[in-house]
Amino acid sequence: MGIDAEVARRMLVVYKDLIRRMQQRGVRILAGTDTPNAYCMPGFALHGELALLAEAGLTPADALRTATWNPAEFLRITQDYGSIEPGKVADLVVLDANPLTAIANTSGIHAVVRRGHLIDSAALRSMLEGVRTRVARQ
C-alpha cells in the first residue's frame, strides 16, 4: 500500500527539518540516491537529492560534501578519494556553472574525467542516447 501525496509532502517537511537539525549538530550526512526506489535513478537522482539537501538548509558546499568527501571519509578512503589533490584518483565532472552559486548547476555537466580519460559533452550525449534506444526497445 502506497502513501498519498499529502502524506508524502508532510513527511518531506519532517525529513528536511531532521536533516537541517542533524547538520547543525555536526552529523555527517551521506548522499543516498542509490536506494532501491523505482522512481530514483542513481546518478540522475543525485541532482535532486543535492537540491533537497540545500532546501533543508545545507549550503551548496555542504550538500556537495555529502556526495564527495563525507562518503570517502566514512569508507576511510580519503587518501585516494573525496577531494582533488595530486596523487588522488581524479574521477570528476566538469560543470557548465558553479554549483557553489546554485546547487542546481550540478546538472549542467560539460564533461567527465573517468580513470584519467576525458569524456566530452558529445560523447556523453551519445552514451545517453544509446541508453534511451536500448530502453525503448525493451
DSSP file with accessible surface (Angstrom, degrees, kcal/mol):
  #  RESIDUE AA STRUCTURE BP1 BP2  ACC     N-H-->O    O-->H-N    N-H-->O    O-->H-N    TCO  KAPPA ALPHA  PHI   PSI    X-CA   Y-CA   Z-CA
    1    1 A M              0   0  239      0, 0.0     2,-0.1     0, 0.0     0, 0.0   0.000 360.0 360.0 360.0 126.4    0.0    0.0    0.0
    2    2 A G        -     0   0   67      1,-0.1     2,-0.3     0, 0.0     0, 0.0  -0.276 360.0-109.4 -84.5 174.8    1.5    3.3   -1.0
    3    3 A I        -     0   0  103     -2,-0.1    -1,-0.1     1,-0.1     2,-0.1  -0.792  32.6-115.3-103.7 150.7    1.2    6.7    0.7
    4    4 A D     >  -     0   0   97     -2,-0.3     4,-2.4     1,-0.1     5,-0.2  -0.332  29.6-103.3 -82.5 169.0   -0.8    9.5   -0.7
    5    5 A A  H  > S+     0   0   85      1,-0.2     4,-2.6     2,-0.2     5,-0.2   0.863 118.6  53.1 -61.0 -38.7    0.7   12.8   -2.0
    6    6 A E  H  > S+     0   0   85      2,-0.2     4,-2.3     1,-0.2    -1,-0.2   0.922 110.2  47.0 -66.7 -41.7   -0.3   14.8    1.1
    7    7 A V  H  > S+     0   0   42      1,-0.2     4,-2.6     2,-0.2    -2,-0.2   0.936 112.6  50.5 -63.9 -43.1    1.3   12.3    3.5
    8    8 A A  H  X S+     0   0   40     -4,-2.4     4,-2.3     2,-0.2    -2,-0.2   0.910 109.4  51.2 -61.5 -41.7    4.4   12.3    1.3
    9    9 A R  H  X S+     0   0  128     -4,-2.6     4,-1.8     1,-0.2    -1,-0.2   0.932 111.7  46.6 -62.0 -44.3    4.5   16.1    1.3
   10   10 A R  H  X S+     0   0  129     -4,-2.3     4,-1.9     1,-0.2    -1,-0.2   0.890 111.2  52.1 -66.0 -39.1    4.3   16.2    5.2
   11   11 A M  H  X S+     0   0   64     -4,-2.6     4,-3.0     2,-0.2    -1,-0.2   0.901 106.2  54.3 -63.6 -39.3    7.0   13.6    5.5
   12   12 A L  H  X S+     0   0   68     -4,-2.3     4,-2.7     2,-0.2     5,-0.2   0.913 106.3  51.8 -62.3 -40.3    9.3   15.6    3.3
   13   13 A V  H  X S+     0   0   86     -4,-1.8     4,-2.1     1,-0.2    -1,-0.2   0.932 112.4  46.0 -60.6 -44.4    8.9   18.6    5.5
   14   14 A V  H  X S+     0   0   89     -4,-1.9     4,-2.6     1,-0.2    -2,-0.2   0.927 112.3  50.4 -64.7 -44.2    9.8   16.5    8.5
   15   15 A Y  H  X S+     0   0  125     -4,-3.0     4,-2.8     1,-0.2    -2,-0.2   0.912 109.7  50.5 -62.9 -41.9   12.7   14.9    6.8
   16   16 A K  H  X S+     0   0   51     -4,-2.7     4,-2.6     2,-0.2    -1,-0.2   0.921 111.2  48.6 -62.4 -42.5   14.1   18.3    5.7
   17   17 A D  H  X S+     0   0   55     -4,-2.1     4,-2.6    -5,-0.2    -2,-0.2   0.917 111.4  50.3 -63.0 -41.8   13.8   19.6    9.3
   18   18 A L  H  X S+     0   0   75     -4,-2.6     4,-2.7     2,-0.2    -2,-0.2   0.934 111.1  48.2 -61.8 -46.1   15.6   16.4   10.6
   19   19 A I  H  X S+     0   0   39     -4,-2.8     4,-2.7     2,-0.2     5,-0.2   0.928 111.4  50.8 -60.2 -45.6   18.4   16.9    8.0
   20   20 A R  H  X S+     0   0   83     -4,-2.6     4,-2.4     1,-0.2    -2,-0.2   0.947 113.0  45.2 -58.4 -47.2   18.8   20.5    9.0
   21   21 A R  H  X S+     0   0   99     -4,-2.6     4,-1.3     1,-0.2    -1,-0.2   0.886 112.3  51.2 -66.7 -38.5   19.0   19.7   12.7
   22   22 A M  H  <>S+     0   0   60     -4,-2.7     5,-2.5    -5,-0.2     3,-0.4   0.938 110.8  48.7 -62.9 -45.2   21.4   16.9   12.1
   23   23 A Q  H ><5S+     0   0   51     -4,-2.7     3,-1.8     1,-0.2    -2,-0.2   0.922 108.6  53.7 -60.4 -43.9   23.7   19.1   10.1
   24   24 A Q  H 3<5S+     0   0  126     -4,-2.4    -1,-0.2     1,-0.3    -2,-0.2   0.810 108.4  50.9 -60.9 -28.9   23.6   21.8   12.7
   25   25 A R  T 3<5S-     0   0  175     -4,-1.3    -1,-0.3    -3,-0.4    -2,-0.2   0.293 123.2-103.0 -94.7   7.4   24.7   19.3   15.3
   26   26 A G  T < 5 +     0   0   57     -3,-1.8     2,-0.3     1,-0.3    -3,-0.2   0.603  64.4 155.7  87.8  10.8   27.6   18.0   13.3
   27   27 A V      < -     0   0   62     -5,-2.5     2,-0.5    -6,-0.2    -1,-0.3  -0.567  44.4-126.1 -71.2 130.1   26.2   14.8   11.9
   28   28 A R        -     0   0  145     -2,-0.3     2,-0.4    42,-0.1    -1,-0.1  -0.693  26.5-153.6 -79.5 124.7   28.0   13.8    8.7
   29   29 A I        -     0   0   12     -2,-0.5     2,-0.4   -10,-0.0    41,-0.1  -0.806   4.7-156.3-104.2 138.5   25.4   13.2    6.0
   30   30 A L        -     0   0   66     -2,-0.4    37,-0.2    40,-0.1    36,-0.1  -0.936  23.8-115.6-113.5 136.4   25.9   11.0    3.0
   31   31 A A        -     0   0   26     35,-3.3     3,-0.1    -2,-0.4    15,-0.1  -0.417  31.9-173.7 -63.3 144.9   24.1   11.3   -0.3
   32   32 A G    >   +     0   0   25      1,-0.1     3,-1.0    -2,-0.1    -1,-0.1  -0.110  33.6 134.8-140.1  41.8   21.9    8.2   -0.8
   33   33 A T  T 3   +     0   0   21      1,-0.3     4,-0.2     8,-0.0    12,-0.1   0.417  60.2  83.0 -75.4   7.2   20.3    8.1   -4.2
   34   34 A D  T 3   +     0   0  126      8,-0.1    -1,-0.3    -3,-0.1     6,-0.0   0.305  61.9 129.0 -92.2  13.9   21.3    4.5   -4.7
   35   35 A T  S <  S-     0   0   70     -3,-1.0     2,-2.2     1,-0.1     5,-0.1  -0.322  75.3-104.5 -67.4 148.8   18.2    3.3   -2.7
   36   36 A P  S    S+     0   0  141      0, 0.0     2,-0.5     0, 0.0    -1,-0.1  -0.465  70.1 139.4 -77.1  77.5   16.1    0.7   -4.4
   37   37 A N    >   -     0   0   84     -2,-2.2     3,-2.2     3,-0.4    -2,-0.0  -0.987  54.6-138.8-123.3 128.0   13.2    3.0   -5.3
   38   38 A A  T 3  S+     0   0   99     -2,-0.5    -1,-0.1     1,-0.3     3,-0.0   0.762 105.8  46.6 -58.3 -25.6   11.6    2.7   -8.7
   39   39 A Y  T 3  S+     0   0  219      1,-0.1     2,-0.6    -3,-0.0    -1,-0.3   0.273  96.0  84.7-101.1  12.5   11.5    6.5   -9.1
   40   40 A C    <   -     0   0   25     -3,-2.2    -3,-0.4    -5,-0.1    -1,-0.1  -0.891  58.7-169.0-121.7  99.6   15.1    7.0   -8.1
   41   41 A M     >  -     0   0  119     -2,-0.6     4,-3.4    -5,-0.1     5,-0.4  -0.793  28.3-121.1 -92.1 110.9   17.6    6.6  -10.9
   42   42 A P  T  4 S+     0   0   75      0, 0.0     2,-1.3     0, 0.0    -8,-0.1  -0.186  95.5  16.9 -50.8 142.0   21.2    6.6   -9.5
   43   43 A G  T  > S+     0   0   48      1,-0.2     4,-0.6    -3,-0.0     3,-0.3  -0.566 127.5  52.4  92.1 -68.4   23.2    9.3  -10.9
   44   44 A F  H >> S+     0   0  129     -2,-1.3     3,-0.9     1,-0.2     4,-0.7   0.902 106.6  53.0 -65.6 -42.9   20.3   11.4  -12.2
   45   45 A A  H 3X S+     0   0   26     -4,-3.4     4,-2.4     1,-0.2    -1,-0.2   0.745  92.0  75.8 -68.1 -21.3   18.5   11.4   -8.9
   46   46 A L  H 3> S+     0   0   45     -5,-0.4     4,-2.8    -3,-0.3    -1,-0.2   0.887  90.1  56.4 -58.5 -38.2   21.6   12.7   -7.1
   47   47 A H  H <X S+     0   0   46     -3,-0.9     4,-1.9    -4,-0.6    -1,-0.2   0.922 109.5  45.4 -61.6 -42.2   21.0   16.2   -8.6
   48   48 A G  H  X S+     0   0   38     -4,-0.7     4,-2.4     2,-0.2    -1,-0.2   0.883 111.6  52.7 -66.5 -39.0   17.5   16.2   -7.0
   49   49 A E  H  X S+     0   0   41     -4,-2.4     4,-2.4     2,-0.2    -2,-0.2   0.924 107.9  50.2 -63.9 -43.2   18.9   14.9   -3.7
   50   50 A L  H  X S+     0   0    6     -4,-2.8     4,-2.2     1,-0.2    -1,-0.2   0.911 110.3  51.2 -61.7 -39.4   21.5   17.7   -3.6
   51   51 A A  H  X S+     0   0   28     -4,-1.9     4,-2.6    -5,-0.2    -1,-0.2   0.917 109.6  49.7 -63.5 -42.5   18.8   20.3   -4.2
   52   52 A L  H  X S+     0   0   67     -4,-2.4     4,-1.7     2,-0.2    -2,-0.2   0.891 108.8  52.5 -64.2 -37.7   16.7   18.8   -1.4
   53   53 A L  H  <>S+     0   0   11     -4,-2.4     5,-2.1     2,-0.2     4,-0.4   0.910 110.3  48.0 -63.7 -40.2   19.6   18.9    1.0
   54   54 A A  H ><5S+     0   0   29     -4,-2.2     3,-1.5     1,-0.2    -2,-0.2   0.909 109.5  52.9 -66.6 -39.8   20.1   22.6    0.1
   55   55 A E  H 3<5S+     0   0  121     -4,-2.6    -1,-0.2     1,-0.3    -2,-0.2   0.826 103.5  58.9 -62.0 -29.7   16.4   23.2    0.6
   56   56 A A  T 3<5S-     0   0    8     -4,-1.7    -1,-0.3    -5,-0.2    -2,-0.2   0.586 132.5 -90.0 -77.0  -9.6   16.8   21.6    4.0
   57   57 A G  T < 5S+     0   0   54     -3,-1.5    -3,-0.2     1,-0.4     2,-0.2   0.377  81.8 133.7 119.5  -4.2   19.4   24.2    5.0
   58   58 A L      < -     0   0    7     -5,-2.1    -1,-0.4     1,-0.1   -38,-0.0  -0.531  57.8-117.6 -73.6 144.6   22.8   22.8    3.9
   59   59 A T     >  -     0   0   68     -2,-0.2     4,-2.9     1,-0.1     5,-0.2  -0.394  30.7-105.7 -69.5 160.8   25.0   25.2    2.0
   60   60 A P  H  > S+     0   0   37      0, 0.0     4,-2.6     0, 0.0     5,-0.2   0.916 124.2  52.1 -55.2 -38.4   25.8   24.2   -1.6
   61   61 A A  H  > S+     0   0   28      1,-0.2     4,-2.1     2,-0.2     5,-0.1   0.920 110.5  47.1 -64.3 -43.0   29.3   23.3   -0.4
   62   62 A D  H  > S+     0   0   38      2,-0.2     4,-1.2     1,-0.2    -1,-0.2   0.905 111.1  51.8 -64.4 -41.1   27.9   21.1    2.4
   63   63 A A  H >< S+     0   0    0     -4,-2.9     3,-0.7     1,-0.2     4,-0.4   0.932 109.4  49.9 -61.1 -43.6   25.5   19.5    0.0
   64   64 A L  H >X S+     0   0   42     -4,-2.6     3,-1.6     1,-0.2     4,-0.6   0.890 104.3  58.9 -62.7 -37.2   28.4   18.7   -2.4
   65   65 A R  H ><>S+     0   0  102     -4,-2.1     5,-2.2     1,-0.3     3,-0.7   0.811  93.2  67.2 -63.3 -26.7   30.4   17.2    0.5
   66   66 A T  T <<5S+     0   0    0     -4,-1.2   -35,-3.3    -3,-0.7    -1,-0.3   0.735 111.2  34.4 -65.0 -19.6   27.5   14.7    1.1
   67   67 A A  T <45S+     0   0   37     -3,-1.6    -1,-0.2    -4,-0.4    -2,-0.2   0.392 132.0  24.2-112.5  -0.5   28.4   13.1   -2.2
   68   68 A T  T <X5S+     0   0   70     -3,-0.7     4,-1.5    -4,-0.6    -3,-0.2   0.541 125.8  19.1-126.8 -82.6   32.2   13.6   -2.2
   69   69 A W  H  >5S+     0   0   74     13,-0.2     4,-2.9     1,-0.2     5,-0.2   0.921 118.5  56.6 -67.6 -46.6   34.3   14.0    1.0
   70   70 A N  H  ><S+     0   0   12     -5,-2.2     4,-2.9     1,-0.2     5,-0.2   0.912 108.6  45.8 -58.9 -45.6   31.8   12.5    3.5
   71   71 A P  H  > S+     0   0   34      0, 0.0     4,-2.5     0, 0.0    -1,-0.2   0.925 113.6  50.0 -63.2 -40.3   31.5    9.1    1.8
   72   72 A A  H  <>S+     0   0    4     -4,-1.5     5,-2.9     2,-0.2     6,-0.5   0.915 112.9  46.8 -63.1 -39.7   35.2    8.9    1.3
   73   73 A E  H ><5S+     0   0   75     -4,-2.9     3,-1.2     3,-0.2    -1,-0.2   0.936 111.7  50.6 -66.3 -45.0   35.7    9.7    5.0
   74   74 A F  H 3<5S+     0   0  145     -4,-2.9    -2,-0.2     1,-0.3    -1,-0.2   0.901 114.5  43.8 -58.8 -41.7   33.1    7.2    6.0
   75   75 A L  T 3<5S-     0   0  108     -4,-2.5    -1,-0.3    -5,-0.2    -2,-0.2   0.452 111.1-124.3 -83.3  -1.6   34.7    4.5    3.9
   76   76 A R  T < 5S+     0   0  212     -3,-1.2    -3,-0.2    -4,-0.4     3,-0.1   0.891  77.8 117.9  58.6  45.8   38.2    5.5    5.2
   77   77 A I    >>< +     0   0   54     -5,-2.9     4,-2.3    -6,-0.1     3,-1.8   0.016  21.8 122.4-126.8  26.3   39.5    6.1    1.6
   78   78 A T  T 34  +     0   0   39     -6,-0.5     5,-0.1     1,-0.3    -5,-0.1   0.688  63.4  73.6 -66.4 -14.8   40.3    9.8    1.8
   79   79 A Q  T 34 S+     0   0  116      1,-0.2    -1,-0.3    -7,-0.1    -2,-0.1   0.795 118.2  16.0 -67.3 -22.7   43.9    9.0    0.8
   80   80 A D  T <4 S+     0   0   67     -3,-1.8     9,-2.1     8,-0.1     2,-0.3   0.615 128.7  33.4-119.5 -22.9   42.6    8.3   -2.7
   81   81 A Y  S  < S+     0   0  104     -4,-2.3    -1,-0.1     7,-0.2     3,-0.1  -0.837  80.7  58.2-133.9 168.0   39.1    9.8   -3.0
   82   82 A G  S    S+     0   0   22     -2,-0.3     2,-0.3     7,-0.1   -13,-0.2   0.151 100.0  38.7 101.8 -19.1   36.9   12.7   -1.8
   83   83 A S  S    S-     0   0   38      6,-0.2     2,-0.8   -15,-0.1    -1,-0.1  -0.969  82.8-103.5-153.8 165.8   38.9   15.7   -3.0
   84   84 A I        +     0   0  139     -2,-0.3     6,-0.1    -3,-0.1    -3,-0.1  -0.865  59.8 135.7 -99.9 109.6   41.0   16.8   -5.9
   85   85 A E    >   -     0   0  103     -2,-0.8     3,-2.0     4,-0.1    -2,-0.1  -0.980  62.3 -78.0-148.2 155.1   44.7   16.7   -5.0
   86   86 A P  T 3  S+     0   0  136      0, 0.0     3,-0.1     0, 0.0    -2,-0.0  -0.279 117.1  20.4 -56.1 134.7   47.9   15.4   -6.6
   87   87 A G  T 3  S+     0   0   80      1,-0.3     2,-0.2    -7,-0.0     3,-0.0   0.298  99.0 114.1  90.6  -9.8   48.1   11.6   -6.4
   88   88 A K  S <  S-     0   0   32     -3,-2.0    -1,-0.3     1,-0.1     2,-0.2  -0.549  82.4 -86.8 -91.8 161.3   44.4   11.0   -5.8
   89   89 A V        -     0   0   53     -9,-2.1     2,-0.3    -2,-0.2    -6,-0.2  -0.490  41.3-149.5 -63.2 128.7   42.0    9.2   -8.2
   90   90 A A        +     0   0   53     -2,-0.2     2,-0.5    -6,-0.1    26,-0.2  -0.269  40.1 144.4-106.5  46.9   40.8   12.0  -10.5
   91   91 A D        +     0   0   55     -2,-0.3     2,-0.3    23,-0.1    23,-0.2  -0.752  29.6 138.3 -80.0 124.8   37.3   10.9  -11.4
   92   92 A L  E     -A  113   0A  52     21,-2.2    21,-3.1    -2,-0.5     2,-0.4  -0.983  49.5-116.7-159.9 165.7   35.2   14.2  -11.6
   93   93 A V  E     -A  112   0A  74     -2,-0.3     2,-0.6    19,-0.2    19,-0.2  -0.889  18.8-143.6-109.6 143.7   32.6   16.1  -13.5
   94   94 A V  E     -A  111   0A  58     17,-3.2    16,-3.1    -2,-0.4    17,-1.7  -0.953  25.3-154.6-105.3 120.9   33.3   19.4  -15.3
   95   95 A L  E     -A  109   0A  44     -2,-0.6    14,-0.2    14,-0.2    11,-0.1  -0.618  23.0-134.1-100.2 157.6   30.3   21.6  -14.9
   96   96 A D  S    S+     0   0  107     12,-2.8     2,-0.3     9,-0.3    13,-0.1   0.707  91.9  20.9 -77.2 -22.6   29.0   24.5  -17.1
   97   97 A A  S    S-     0   0   45      8,-0.4    11,-0.1    11,-0.3    -1,-0.1  -0.962  94.8 -84.7-146.9 160.9   28.4   26.7  -14.0
   98   98 A N    >>  -     0   0   82     -2,-0.3     4,-1.3     1,-0.2     3,-1.0  -0.507  25.8-159.3 -72.7 118.8   29.5   26.9  -10.4
   99   99 A P  T 34 S+     0   0   21      0, 0.0    -1,-0.2     0, 0.0     7,-0.1   0.682  90.4  67.2 -72.9 -14.8   27.5   24.7   -8.0
  100  100 A L  T 34 S+     0   0   97      1,-0.2   -39,-0.2     2,-0.1     3,-0.2   0.755 101.7  48.3 -74.9 -20.9   28.5   26.8   -5.1
  101  101 A T  T <4 S-     0   0  112     -3,-1.0     2,-0.3     1,-0.3    -1,-0.2   0.883 137.3  -2.6 -79.4 -44.0   26.4   29.6   -6.6
  102  102 A A    ><  -     0   0   42     -4,-1.3     3,-2.3     1,-0.1    -1,-0.3  -0.915  61.8-144.0-151.7 121.7   23.4   27.4   -7.1
  103  103 A I  G >  S+     0   0   17     -2,-0.3     3,-2.1     1,-0.3     4,-0.2   0.800  97.7  72.1 -60.4 -26.0   23.3   23.6   -6.4
  104  104 A A  G >  S+     0   0   64      1,-0.3     3,-1.8     2,-0.2    -1,-0.3   0.741  78.3  79.5 -61.2 -18.8   21.1   23.1   -9.4
  105  105 A N  G X  S+     0   0   46     -3,-2.3     3,-1.3     1,-0.3    -8,-0.4   0.656  71.5  80.0 -66.0 -11.6   24.2   23.8  -11.5
  106  106 A T  G <  S+     0   0   10     -3,-2.1    -1,-0.3     1,-0.3    -2,-0.2   0.774  84.6  61.5 -65.1 -22.4   25.4   20.2  -10.8
  107  107 A S  G <  S+     0   0   79     -3,-1.8     2,-1.5    -4,-0.2    -1,-0.3   0.642  82.4  83.4 -81.0 -11.1   23.0   19.1  -13.6
  108  108 A G    <   +     0   0   22     -3,-1.3   -12,-2.8    -4,-0.2     2,-0.6  -0.557  66.0 179.4 -89.4  73.9   24.9   21.1  -16.2
  109  109 A I  E     +A   95   0A  57     -2,-1.5   -14,-0.2   -14,-0.2     3,-0.1  -0.654  16.1 175.9 -85.0 120.5   27.6   18.5  -16.9
  110  110 A H  E     -     0   0A  91    -16,-3.1    11,-0.5    -2,-0.6     2,-0.3   0.833  66.3 -18.8 -88.4 -39.3   30.0   19.6  -19.6
  111  111 A A  E     -A   94   0A   5    -17,-1.7   -17,-3.2     9,-0.2     2,-0.4  -0.973  55.9-133.9-161.4 166.4   32.4   16.7  -19.4
  112  112 A V  E     -AB  93 119A  30      7,-2.3     7,-3.4    -2,-0.3     2,-0.6  -0.989   6.1-153.2-129.9 139.4   33.5   13.8  -17.2
  113  113 A V  E     +AB  92 118A  33    -21,-3.1   -21,-2.2    -2,-0.4     2,-0.4  -0.974  23.5 174.5-110.4 118.2   37.0   12.7  -16.3
  114  114 A R  E >   - B   0 117A 111      3,-2.6     3,-1.9    -2,-0.6   -23,-0.1  -0.986  66.9 -17.9-130.9 120.2   37.0    8.9  -15.5
  115  115 A R  T 3  S-     0   0  184     -2,-0.4    -1,-0.1     1,-0.3   -24,-0.1   0.871 129.0 -51.4  52.6  39.4   40.1    6.9  -14.9
  116  116 A G  T 3  S+     0   0   64    -26,-0.2     2,-0.5     1,-0.2    -1,-0.3   0.481 114.9 114.6  82.1   3.5   42.2    9.7  -16.5
  117  117 A H  E <   -B  114   0A 136     -3,-1.9    -3,-2.6     2,-0.0     2,-0.4  -0.916  61.7-132.2-112.7 133.2   40.1    9.8  -19.7
  118  118 A L  E     -B  113   0A 122     -2,-0.5     2,-0.6    -5,-0.2    -5,-0.2  -0.654  14.3-166.3 -82.6 129.6   38.1   12.8  -20.7
  119  119 A I  E     -B  112   0A  41     -7,-3.4    -7,-2.3    -2,-0.4    -2,-0.0  -0.954  19.5-152.5-113.6 106.5   34.5   12.1  -21.9
  120  120 A D     >  -     0   0   81     -2,-0.6     4,-2.4    -9,-0.2     5,-0.2  -0.165  29.5 -95.8 -78.9 175.2   33.3   15.3  -23.6
  121  121 A S  H  > S+     0   0   35    -11,-0.5     4,-2.6     1,-0.2     5,-0.2   0.861 123.2  53.9 -62.3 -35.5   29.7   16.5  -23.9
  122  122 A A  H  > S+     0   0   50      2,-0.2     4,-2.2     1,-0.2    -1,-0.2   0.930 110.6  46.6 -64.9 -42.4   29.2   15.0  -27.3
  123  123 A A  H  > S+     0   0   38      2,-0.2     4,-2.4     1,-0.2    -2,-0.2   0.895 111.5  51.9 -66.6 -38.4   30.3   11.6  -26.1
  124  124 A L  H  X S+     0   0   35     -4,-2.4     4,-2.5     2,-0.2    -2,-0.2   0.930 109.8  48.8 -63.0 -45.1   28.1   11.9  -23.0
  125  125 A R  H  X S+     0   0  154     -4,-2.6     4,-2.5     1,-0.2    -2,-0.2   0.911 111.0  51.0 -60.6 -40.8   25.1   12.7  -25.2
  126  126 A S  H  X S+     0   0   84     -4,-2.2     4,-2.2     2,-0.2    -2,-0.2   0.914 109.5  50.0 -63.9 -41.7   25.9    9.7  -27.4
  127  127 A M  H  X S+     0   0  108     -4,-2.4     4,-1.9     2,-0.2    -2,-0.2   0.927 112.1  47.5 -62.1 -45.8   26.0    7.4  -24.4
  128  128 A L  H  X S+     0   0   63     -4,-2.5     4,-2.6     1,-0.2    -2,-0.2   0.892 110.4  51.8 -64.0 -40.1   22.7    8.7  -23.1
  129  129 A E  H  X S+     0   0  100     -4,-2.5     4,-2.6     1,-0.2    -1,-0.2   0.900 107.3  53.7 -64.3 -37.8   21.1    8.3  -26.5
  130  130 A G  H  X S+     0   0   21     -4,-2.2     4,-2.3     2,-0.2    -1,-0.2   0.906 109.5  47.7 -61.6 -40.5   22.3    4.7  -26.6
  131  131 A V  H  X S+     0   0   70     -4,-1.9     4,-2.7     2,-0.2     5,-0.2   0.937 110.9  51.0 -65.1 -46.0   20.7    4.0  -23.3
  132  132 A R  H  X S+     0   0  140     -4,-2.6     4,-2.5     1,-0.2    -2,-0.2   0.912 110.6  49.8 -57.7 -42.4   17.4    5.6  -24.4
  133  133 A T  H  X S+     0   0   49     -4,-2.6     4,-1.4     2,-0.2    -1,-0.2   0.930 111.8  47.2 -63.2 -45.9   17.5    3.5  -27.6
  134  134 A R  H  X S+     0   0  140     -4,-2.3     4,-0.7     1,-0.2    -2,-0.2   0.910 113.2  48.5 -63.7 -41.0   18.1    0.3  -25.6
  135  135 A V  H >< S+     0   0   87     -4,-2.7     3,-1.0     1,-0.2    -1,-0.2   0.915 108.1  54.6 -66.0 -40.7   15.3    1.1  -23.1
  136  136 A A  H 3< S+     0   0   86     -4,-2.5    -1,-0.2     1,-0.3    -2,-0.2   0.820 104.1  56.1 -63.8 -28.6   12.9    1.9  -25.9
  137  137 A R  H 3<        0   0  196     -4,-1.4    -1,-0.3    -5,-0.2    -2,-0.2   0.705 360.0 360.0 -74.5 -20.6   13.5   -1.5  -27.5
  138  138 A Q    <<        0   0  193     -3,-1.0    -3,-0.0    -4,-0.7    -4,-0.0  -0.320 360.0 360.0 -80.0 360.0   12.5   -3.3  -24.3
